[in-house]
């Protein structure tokens, strides 16, 4: 599997453009989220803030400290999402000639589908964590970089929304009814919070 941290950008783009099943939309969403966080980090790390008040500098530095690990986690999910999908494909290819094989296969597929659902759910959570910082970064950051902060927020929202699509497509394959309900409710709540955060950025 491609090591995204050590692969040149043109090769990463070619990997996404290939006819191979991975990397796919889930990995692209995590990558998009990491880019969105990076833009917020750029604005938060600028020497100039909106009024150059010490409080603004301190608040933006604190936001940056919270954002960096989020970006690192999203970067790691780029490969994790691909692996989760590969695991689903492996489970689907298990034999089912006998009753015992069918039972084993069903359990393996359900387990893999749950894992493939949990990964995009994590992407959604991380994007929402980053989006919580976006309004403050946009408000206190360098006015000349307001568009960069807004683009970062938009990318994070797109990543969150994309991850939600993957949650939706994988949930029918999960057998745990309680998990399905909780995941569905969390997905809806995260999307609503994300919309509110982006709206604050747009009006900052």
C-alpha positions in Angstrom: 0.0 0.0 0.0 1.2 3.5 -0.8 3.0 5.4 2.0 1.5 8.8 1.6 3.9 10.5 4.0 6.9 9.5 1.8 5.4 9.6 -1.7 5.8 12.7 -4.0 2.6 14.6 -4.7 2.4 13.6 -8.4 2.5 10.0 -7.4 -0.2 10.5 -4.8 -2.4 12.0 -7.4 -1.7 9.2 -9.8 -2.6 6.7 -7.1 -6.0 8.3 -6.6 -6.5 8.5 -10.3 -5.7 4.8 -10.9 -8.3 2.1 -11.4 -7.3 0.3 -8.2 -9.9 0.2 -5.4 -7.6 2.1 -3.0 -6.9 4.8 -2.3 -10.5 5.9 -2.7 -13.0 8.5 -1.4 -12.4 7.8 2.3 -8.7 8.4 2.0 -9.3 11.5 -0.2 -11.6 12.8 2.5 -9.0 12.4 5.2 -6.4 14.1 3.0 -8.8 17.0 2.3 -9.3 17.4 6.1 -5.6 17.4 6.7 -5.2 20.2 4.1 -8.0 22.2 5.7 -6.3 21.9 9.1 -3.0 23.0 7.5 -4.6 26.2 6.3 -6.0 27.0 9.7 -2.5 26.3 11.2 -1.0 28.7 8.6 -3.3 31.5 9.7 -3.0 30.8 13.4 0.8 30.8 13.1 1.2 34.2 11.3 3.1 36.9 13.2 0.3 39.4 12.4 -3.1 39.0 14.0 -6.3 41.1 13.6 -5.2 43.8 16.1 -1.8 42.3 17.2 -3.1 42.2 20.7 -1.1 39.8 23.0 -4.3 38.0 23.8 -5.0 37.2 20.1 -1.4 35.8 19.7 -1.9 33.6 22.8 -5.4 32.4 21.7 -4.1 31.6 18.2 -1.1 29.8 19.5 -3.3 27.6 21.8 -5.6 26.9 18.8 -2.6 25.8 16.7 -1.4 23.5 19.5 -4.9 21.8 19.4 -4.9 21.6 15.6 -1.6 20.0 15.0 -2.4 16.6 16.5 -5.7 16.6 14.6 -3.8 17.1 11.4 -1.5 14.2 12.3 -4.4 11.9 13.0 -6.2 12.8 9.7 -2.9 12.2 7.9 -2.7 8.7 9.4 -6.3 8.0 8.5 -5.4 8.4 4.8 -3.8 5.0 4.9 -6.0 3.5 7.6 -9.1 4.1 5.4 -7.5 2.3 2.5 -6.5 -0.6 4.8 -10.1 -0.8 6.2 -11.5 -1.2 2.6 -8.8 -3.8 1.7 -9.9 -5.8 4.8 -13.5 -5.7 3.6 -12.5 -7.0 0.2 -10.5 -9.8 1.9 -13.5 -10.8 4.0 -15.8 -10.8 1.0 -13.5 -13.2 -0.8 -13.6 -15.8 2.0 -15.1 -19.2 1.0 -18.7 -20.0 1.7 -19.1 -23.4 0.3 -20.2 -25.0 3.6 -22.4 -23.7 6.4 -19.4 -23.2 8.7 -17.6 -21.2 6.0 -20.6 -19.1 5.4 -20.9 -18.3 9.1 -17.3 -17.5 9.3 -17.5 -15.3 6.2 -20.6 -13.4 7.5 -18.9 -12.7 10.8 -15.7 -11.5 9.0 -17.6 -9.2 6.7 -19.6 -7.7 9.5 -16.4 -7.1 11.5 -14.7 -5.5 8.5 -17.7 -3.4 7.7 -17.9 -2.1 11.2 -14.2 -1.2 11.1 -14.7 0.5 7.7 -17.5 2.5 9.3 -15.5 3.5 12.4 -12.7 5.0 10.3 -14.8 7.6 8.5 -16.6 8.3 11.8 -13.2 9.2 13.2 -12.6 11.4 10.2 -15.8 13.2 10.9 -15.0 13.7 14.6 -11.5 15.1 13.8 -12.9 17.5 11.2 -15.5 18.8 13.6 -12.8 19.2 16.3 -10.8 21.3 13.8 -13.9 23.2 12.7 -14.5 24.3 16.3 -11.3 26.3 16.1 -12.0 27.8 12.7 -14.3 30.7 13.8 -11.7 31.9 16.3 -8.9 31.6 13.8 -10.8 33.4 11.2 -11.8 36.2 13.6 -8.5 36.7 15.3 -6.2 35.9 12.5 -4.5 38.2 10.0 -7.3 39.9 8.0 -5.2 39.4 4.8 -5.5 35.6 5.4 -9.2 35.5 6.1 -9.9 33.7 2.8 -7.3 31.1 3.7 -9.1 30.4 7.0 -12.4 30.2 5.2 -11.0 27.8 2.6 -9.6 25.7 5.4 -13.0 25.5 7.0 -14.7 24.7 3.7 -12.2 21.9 3.1 -12.8 20.5 6.5 -16.6 20.6 6.0 -16.2 18.8 2.6 -14.0 16.2 4.3 -16.6 15.7 7.0 -19.5 15.5 4.6 -17.6 13.0 2.4 -16.7 10.8 5.4 -20.4 10.9 6.3 -21.2 9.4 2.9 -18.8 6.5 3.6 -20.5 6.0 7.0 -23.9 5.8 5.2 -22.7 3.3 2.6 -21.0 1.0 5.1 -23.6 0.9 7.9 -26.0 -1.5 6.1 -23.3 -4.1 6.3 -23.0 -3.8 10.1 -25.0 -6.3 12.1 -24.8 -4.6 15.5 -28.1 -2.7 15.6 -27.1 -0.6 18.6 -23.9 0.5 16.9 -25.8 1.4 13.7 -28.2 3.6 15.6 -25.5 5.3 17.6 -23.3 5.9 14.5 -26.3 7.3 12.6 -27.1 9.7 15.3 -23.5 10.8 15.8 -23.1 11.3 12.0 -26.1 13.6 12.0 -25.0 15.5 15.0 -21.5 16.0 13.6 -22.8 17.3 10.3 -25.1 19.8 12.1 -22.3 21.1 14.3 -20.0 21.4 11.2 -22.6 23.5 9.4 -22.8 25.8 12.4 -19.1 26.2 12.5 -18.7 27.0 8.8 -21.6 29.5 9.1 -19.7 31.3 11.9 -16.6 31.5 9.7 -18.5 32.9 6.8 -19.9 35.6 9.0 -16.7 36.4 10.9 
